[in-house]
């Protein structure tokens, strides 16, 4: 699995939107936001500045996330981005697939499209097993899990 800058930026942006009011940061999953997961709108320029992401690059990422149904946007001076559902219902895998397609690629193709003959025929099964193992991890890790982890690290030691 290769984590591109685009995937890394997409996850960072989604976490920033979630932490900015667009989703839950509480371990219990309660968030007090709107039923669609939306909350306070976060502007693209604020996300870019806070996360050190070039704004023009981030705008393309936000478009992909919106097309994938993970973010919704509102135009205008009071506009911005918010999650379409609670952070506890958005997995790392959802975000990675929205901006990168397949989780695992072999020579630029999805693992399931890899084809081998002769002595290398078993490689496809290995790549599919790798893809499945990665999917288990990223699909069970939600934005809330990551935000909760961050809160626990920042808590003062007792």
N, C-alpha and C positions, 0 to 999 in steps of 0.2 A: 504494500500500500504506500502510495506517495501522497503526502499532504502538500498540495500546492499553496502558493501565497493566496490565491483566490479562495480556497477552502478555509484556510486559517482566518483570513479577513472576514469571511461570511460568518463563521462561528463567533468571532469576537464582536462583530456587529450585532448579531442576534442576542448575545449575552448582554451587551450594552443596552439594547432596546428593552430586554426583559428587566434588567436592573433599574432602568430609568422609568419604570412604571408600566411597562408593557407586559408584565407577567409577574409571577410569584418569585419571591426569594426566600420564602419561609419553608422550613423543612416539612411542615404539616400539609403543605400543598394549598392552603388557603391564601387568597391574594386580594380579595376585595376589589378586583378590577371588574370590568364589564364582562358579561357572560361569554363574549366572543374571544376573550383573552386579551382584548385591547385595554389600554390604560392611557397614561400620559403619552402624548405624541412626542417622538424624538426626531429632531431634524438631522438630515444627512450630513450637513456641515458640522454639527456638534459631534456626531459619531466619528466622522473622519478626523476631526481635531483630537478628540479624546483617545482614539485608538491608533493614531499615527498612520492612517490609511489615506493614500491620495484620493481626493474627493471624486475625480473623474472615474477612477477605477471602482470606488465604492458604489457609485451610482449604477453601474452595470450589474454589480453584485446584488444590490437592493432590488433591481428590476427582476433578476432571476428569482430571488426569494419571494417577491410579490407574485410572479407568474406561477410559482410552485404552491401558492396558497399559504405561505408561512407568515407573510407580512401584509398589512394593508396600509395604504397611504392616503393622505388627505392633502390636497393642494392649498396653496394660499399662504398668507403670512402666519397664520395660526396652524399651518399644516405640519406634517411630519409622518413618521412611521410608527406602527404599533403591531404587536403580535396578533395573529388572527385567532389564536386560542391560548390557553394558559401555558406558561413555560413548562409545567409539569407534563404537558401533552406533546411537546416538541422534542424529538430526540436529536442527538448529534448526527445520526444517520440520515434523518430527514433533511437536515441542512446540507450535509455533504453531497447527497444525491441531487439536491436542488441546484447546486452550482457546479458539480463535477460529473454527474451521471453515475457510472458504476463505481463501486467502492474499490474494486481491485481491477487493474488492467494488466494485460500481458502484451507487450509491444504496441501499446496504444489501443488495444481492443478489450472489451469486457472479458473477464475470465471465462465466461460461458461460451464465448466465441473462439477461444483458443483451440486450435486443432493440431494434433500431432499424429505421426505415423511411426510404425516400427518400434524401435527400442524406447523412443520418447513418448509413446502413447499414454503412459501413466501420468505424465506431467499435468494433463488437463485435470485429472482428479485431485491432484495436489493443489493446483490453483483454485479449484472450486472449494476445497476444504479450507484454504486460507481465507477466501472470500466469505465463507460461512462463519468462520471464527471471528473475523473482523465485524461482520454484521451483528453478531450476538452482542459484542461489546458496545458498538456505537448505537444500536437500536434500543438498548436498555438504559443508556445514559442520557438523561434529559437535561435541558437547560437548568431546571431547578436543581438537579444533582450538582451541577458545576457551580452554581451560585451559592448553594448551601456549603459546598466544600470551601469556597473562597471565604465565606463568612466565618467558618470554623477556624481557618488559618489566621484570620485577622482578630479573632477574639483574644482578649488579654489572658495571659497564663495565670493560673491561680496558685 
